[in-house]
Amino acid sequence: MPEGPSTLILKEEVQQFTGQKIISVSGNTHIDISRLKDKTIIAFKTWGKHFLICFDSFTVKIHMLMFGTYRINERKISKPRLSLGFEKGEINFYTCSVKILEGDINSHYDWSVDVMNENWNPKKAKTSVDNMESKMICDVLLDQDVFSGVGNIIKNEVLYRCYVHPESIVEKIPPHVISQLIAECSIYSFEFLYWKKKFELKQHWEAYTKSICLRCNLPFEKKQTGERKRRSFFCTNCQQLYK
């Protein structure tokens, strides 16, 4: 599943179509695609993993789910979920969720919970985390209402950086460590963006998919953790379990 930084890259790649009129639309999505024809794109936005195509009175929300992809000015063999054609160029989305959000886009999203948005509010995140005191930190970091854009890669890397075991219970984690985790969610997301643009993201993974701890030279544990049962890679020697 693409995480917040990957969605930002998509936003940057389609800027050529801002202000352009859609002259053709097709795809096997269930939304009323006829609404999009002859409409002018006002702006492209992102909220975490959501890619937003904004028009004057509604917005098309694209979520890539687990295996979604896109092509700009080219196509795959498979039929797109949504295809937008312009006078010069096209955007094609595959294996994704497509929905229409009516009215002002700002009424649908809280931009302050997006870890890569200019309005990101870490103090608000701290309050939200404190209110989830009985949950495992691995679940909390993936809560899109608190850390929009954080996915499983970022979760694993942040926990490793902060020496925290993924099954740690929030109320048992010292406040200064919670603050460090919150800060690193945003810091690492921007580093993720930088590395991905250079096509070297995987070279910088220290925990995700790894088998040996770089700090301890001991085997990592691989386990589906928390209520979400997402994969965690961690060192039981240097990542403290607060429980």
N, C-alpha and C positions, 0 to 999 in steps of 0.2 A: 504494500500500500504506500503510495507516495506520501511523504511527510511534508510539513509546511514549507521547507526550503525548495523542494521540487516544484511545488505549486507556484512559488514566486518566480522560478525560472520560466515556467510556462507563461506567466503574466508578462514577463519581459520579452519573450519571444513573439508575442502576438501584438505588440504595441503598434505595429504597422497598420493594423486594422481599426484602431481607435478613430472614431469619426467617419468610418466607412459604412455604406449602405449594403445590407445583405440582399443580393440579387437572386440567390437560389438557396433553397434549404431542403434537406432530405435526411433520411435515417429511420431506424426502426424503434426510436423512442416512442413512448406512449403519450407524450405531451402534444398539444396542438401546435405542430411546427409551422402551420400556416401563419400564425401570429408573427413569426419572425421575418417573413419575407417583406422586403422594402423598408424594414426598420433600420435606423441608424444606431450603431453602437456608441453609447455615450462614454463608457469607460469599462476597463477591466479591473477587477479587484480580487483580493484573496482574503479569506478568513480561515486561518489554519490550513486544513486540507481541502477546503472548498474553493473552487475556481468560479468566479462570478462574472457574467457577461451582462452589463447594465444597459438598459434602455430607458426611455423617458418615463414609463409608468410601470415597468416590471423588470425582473432580473431572471436570467437563466442560471441556475446553480448546477455545476458539474462536480460530481464526487467520483474519483477514480476507483473507489472500492479497493479490492485486493489486487486486481490484475488490469486495471484500466490503462490505456495508452492514448496517445494523440499523434497526429501528423500535421505539419504545416506545409502547405503547397506540395503535398504528395499524399498518396493513399496506400493503404494496405489492401491485400486481396479480399479480406473479409469486409462485410458490409458495416459501415459506421453506425454507431448509435445516433450520432448527430453530425451532419455535415453542413457547414456554412460556406457559401460561395460569394466572393466579392468580384468587383470589376477586374482586379488583379490579385489573384490568389485565393486560397481556401484554408479552412481549419476543419480537421476531421477528428472526432472523438470515438473511441472504441471501448467496449466492455465497461461502461461506466453508468452511473446514475445521473439522470437528467430531470430536473424539476423546475417549475416556474414559481417565483416568489413575487407576489403582487405588491405594488406600491413602492414606497421609499425603502431602499435597501438598508438604511440605517435603523429602520424599525425592526429588522430581523436579526441584527447582529450586535453583540457587545464587543467592540474592537479592543477594549482594554484587557481582554483575556487572551488575545493572540500574541504569542511570545515574540513575533517578529514585526508586529505593528508598532508604528510610532507612538500609539496611545497605550501600549502595554503597561500594566500597573502591577508591579511586583508586590506592593503592599496589599492590594486586593487579593492577589493569589495567596499570600500568607494567611489572610483571614479565612479564605476558603479552605485551605489545607488544615488549619487549626480546627475547623468545624467537621473534619473527617477523621477525627482522632482515633477511631477504632479500625480504620482501614489500613491495608498494607500500602507502603509507599509505591510499590510497582503499579498498583491500580490507580493511585491518585495522580501519578505523573502522566497517565494516559487519559485522564478525564478531560475531554475537549472543552468542557464548560469552565475549566480552571487553567489548563495549559493547551489552548488551541494550537494545533500544528505539531505538537510533540507526538511522535510515533515510537515504535518499538526500538528502532536503532538509537534514537536520541535518549530514550529511557535508559537503555543499557549503558551507554557511554557516560551519561551524567551520573548514574549511580556508582559506576566504577571510579570516575574522577573524584567523587566525594566520599569514597570509602564506605559506602552504605550498602548493606545486604538488601536485595529487593523485597524480602519478606518482612522487613522491619515494620513495626506498627507505628503509625504517625505520632501518637501521644508519647511514645517512648524515645523518640528522636529528639536530641537537644535542639532548642530554638535556633541556635547559630548554625547548626547543620541544615535545618530546614531552610533557612535563609540562603545558605550556600547552594542547596539543590535548586531553589527557585531561580537564583541568578544564573546558574549554569545552564538551565533549560534554554534561556535566551542566548547566552554566550555561545553555547555549542551549536545552536540552530544557525547562527550566522557563520560560524566556522564551517559547518556542514555545507551551507550555500557556497561559500568560497571554494571549498575543495571539490564540490560537485561540478562547478563551472570549469574547473581545471581537469576534470575527468580523473581525479585521484582520491575520491572519497574513501574507497575501501582500504587504501594504503594507510589511512589514519585511524581506522578502527582499532581500539585497544581491548574491547570486550566483546562486541557483537560478533557472533559466529566463531570466536576464538576458542582455542582449547587449552592454552597455557597462559597463566598470569604473568605479565611482563615484570611486575614488581617482585613477585615471590618465586617465580619459576616453578609454580605448582599447577596441577591440573585445574582448569575451571570446572565448575559444576554447570551442567545444562539442565534446565528444568522449566516446566510450565508453571508459572507462579500466579498467585492471586485469584480473584474471582474471574478475571478475564482470561486466564489460562494462556497468556502470551509467553513466548519463549524468553527466558532470562539466562544470561551467561554471567557467572560471577565467581569470585574467589572467596572461599569460606575462611581464608586465613587473614586477608587484609580488609575485606568488606564487612564491617561490624553489623551484627544482627541485634537490633534494638527491639527487645520483646519482653 
